[in-house]
């Protein structure tokens, strides 16, 4: 872990628990055998070239922060074999679920970072990420926990630095308060422009945006998800 990356981050963590229940034997085997081959280790000094993480040349690298059970990331990786995918997640159950999808689908273009995503972002060189997904992050609804919200100015600063000009940032939430928060902070950030031109642009999930179990859970509970697309503004 780079000491430069560590010292540049705001204090406190943005996630809760790391595990919920004991892993089944098959999951434990994936964790012990497959995870070490896919895990990203940050350099002790200097930037991390994300393209170097993959055994084959990739056109660009996309990043999903908090991939949950991994179904969105796995679907994207299967449909875009020319893209390298980095998934960030700290929750053990979600990590092993994605490992199962990687093994089942034979995905060679997925790598994982199982710590605070801000550490990875701080280690990336400028303009090295072509797309970022932050889908249904924990809304931390209590006001005293708002400082844990992932979509916030400090994280947007890191994203803006790491993303290439024209790169897309995709956000999703079913929490109305967090939706207002996301829009307020991302629209106000100088690095990002909201791509919506009509209500359907945030009410309807784009066809190239695979559904997740979190979306299904929200709809089953009567909550309406919002799908936000922002673009990294060209640098001057």
ABEGO torsion letter per residue (X at the ends): XBAAAAAABBBEBABBBABABBBBAAAAAAAAAAAAAABBBBBABEBBBAAAABABBBABBBBBBGAEAGAAAAAAAAABAABBBBBBBABAAAAAAAAAAAAAAGBAABBBBABBAAAAAAABBBGABABBBBBGBBAGABAAAAAABABBAAAAAAAAAABBBGBBBBBBBABAAAAAAAAAAAAABAABBBABABAAAAABBBAABBBBAAAAAAAAAGBBBBBBBBBBBBBX
